[in-house]
Amino acid sequence: MRRRYKTISVPEELVEQIEQLISQTGFRTATEFILYYVRRALAKIQGRKGGLERIIEDLSPKEAREVKRKLKQLGYLE
């Protein structure tokens, strides 16, 4: 099943700050960065246990591998 997307406006200043920050991470785009942290925040707000596992369940296999790879690069996973 193909995912459907909606456009959300983000202030240019915030996107510029994110773009500067992601050069130091494994994220390739501001969109990847924002999606990761929005999913993480939602899991926390909803009180999900095993937030990372639950978030990864919601991703495609390719996205899940990429998130795990980035988290390892950042030192959050071994």
N, C-alpha and C positions, 0 to 999 in steps of 0.2 A: 504494500500500500504506500502510495506516495504522500509525503507530508505536504501540508498546505501552510503557507506563510502569510502573515500580515505585516504591513509596514508600520513601524513605530518611529516617531520623530525623537531624536536625541539632540540636545544642543551641540552645536559645532565645537564649542570650547571643551566640552566633556569628551567628545570623540577625539579631538586633538590630544588631550591628556592621555587617553587610553592608548592611542597610536604611539605616543612616546614611550609609554610603559611597556607595551607588548614587545618592543624590540629587545627587551631583557628577559622575555619568557618564551615558551614554546607556542604561544598563540600566533596565528598568522594574520588575523584580522581583528578589528574592533568588534565585529559581529560575533566571532567565536568567543572572545573575551566576555562580552556582555551576556551571551547565552549561557555560558558556563556559570557565571556568578548569579544570574537570575534563577537558574535551576537550583543552585546551591541555596540561595536565600529562600526560595519557595519550600524546599525540603525542610529547612530549619523552621520556618514559620508554621508549616503544617505538622511539625512535631514528628516527622518520619524518623523511625529508627533505621540505622544503616543507610543514612542519607546518600552516600556515594553509590552504594549498590543500587539503591532505588532510582537514582538519577541515571545511572548507566543502563538500567533496564529499559528506560524510556528512550534510549538512543538507538540508532541503527548500529549494527555491528561495527561498521567502519568508524562511526562517530565515537563509539565506546572505546575502540582501540586507540584512537587519537587522544581522547581525554586521558586515558591511563598513561599513554606515552608522555603527555605534557606534565601530568602530575609527578611522574618519575623524574622528569627533567628538573622540576621545581623542588624535588626532594620531599614531596608529600607521600610518595609510595616507594617501597623498596622493590 
